[in-house]
Amino acid sequence: MKERKKDTMELTSKQRAQLRGMANSLEVILHIGKDGITDNVVRQADEALESRELIKGRVLENAMYTAREACDQLAQLTRSEPVQVIGSKFVLYRESHRPGKTDKIRLAQTGKTQSGSKRK
């Protein structure tokens, strides 16, 4: 498998936990079957990530991939971050770059407390 480019952000464990919680209520919108990860599947995932930012997929029983393999490969091909893999389901996240999108997911902030604020 090819090396993954680091043009995507690395999620912190806190951000990953936030996204896992949000993914609980998501319906599966991407199915990977016996044909595997085709150009059409990549295109569907890419379009869904751009409009929704967080998507849930499922690997069917007749597929050649495990959910982990499918998740990792799709993450690489769509420049997204794997969030979770459980059983045959997986979750991917990618921040939308669509101008004017008002309902973007706001991730938990990383880093330390604000600099300059001191307790007395």
N, C-alpha and C positions, 0 to 999 in steps of 0.2 A: 504494500500500500504506500502511496506517496506521502511525503512529509507534509504536515499541515502548516499552512502559512499562518503567521501570527498577526494577521490584519484584523482579527476580531478581538474583542475585549475578553479578558479572563474574568469570570464571575467569582465573587467571593462566596464563602459558604453561607453567609447571611443572605446574599442576593439569591443564591440557588434555593435556599429554603423558602424565601418569599415567592419565587416563581413556582416551586413545587406546590405550594398552597393554592396559588392561583390556577394551576393546571388541574386541580382536583375536579373542578366543575366543567372542564372542557370536554367536548365530544371529540371522538376520533374523526379526523377529517382526511387523513392520509393512510392509504392501505398499500402494503407492499406484498405482492403475491409471487407466484411462481416465476414471473418474468424478471423479478428482482428490481433493482433501482435503474429504471430506464430514464431516458431524457425527459419523457413526459412526467414521470414522478418527480424528477428534480425541478422541472418547471412549475409543477403544481405546488411543491413545497416552497419554492422561491417566492411565488406570487402570494401564497398564504402567509408566509413570514413577513412580507412587506406590508400586507394589509392588517394582519392580526398581531404580529410580533411573537406570539407564543402559540405553538401548535402541538397537537398530540397525534401521534401516528401509531399504527399497529402492523405487526408483521404476521401475516397469515400462516397457518400450519404448513401449507404446501410451498412456502418460500425457501430459498436456498440460504437465507441469512438468519442469524439470531437477531434479536432486537438490539443488542449492543452493537453488533457489526453494522446493522442498517443505520442506527443512530449516528455512529461515528462517521460512516461514509457520507451520509446526507449532510451532517454538520460541516464536513470538509467541502462538499460540493456546493453548499448554499452559503458558506461563510457564516454559519450560525454556531451557537454554543449548545452542547448537549446539557440538558438540565437533569433528566431522570430517565432511568430505564427500570421498568418493573414488569416481569413476565414477558409478555409479547408486545407490550406498549412502551412508547418512548415519548419524550417531550423535548422540543427544540425551541430556542429563543434567539431572536436577532432584532436589534433595535431598528425601527423603521426610519428610512431617510426620505420618506414621502413628504414634500412640502405641504404645510397646512394641516397635517394630521394632528388633531387636538386630543385624541384619547390615547396618547402614548403611555406605555407602562413606565412608572417612575420607580426605579430600583432604589433600594436602601443605599444610603450614602456610605462610602468607604472612608477609611482613614481615621485619624484621631480627632479629639475634640477641637473646637475652634481655637486657633492660636490667638493669643492676646487676652483671653478671658482667664482671669485668675480668681481663685476662691480666697476669701478672707476668713 
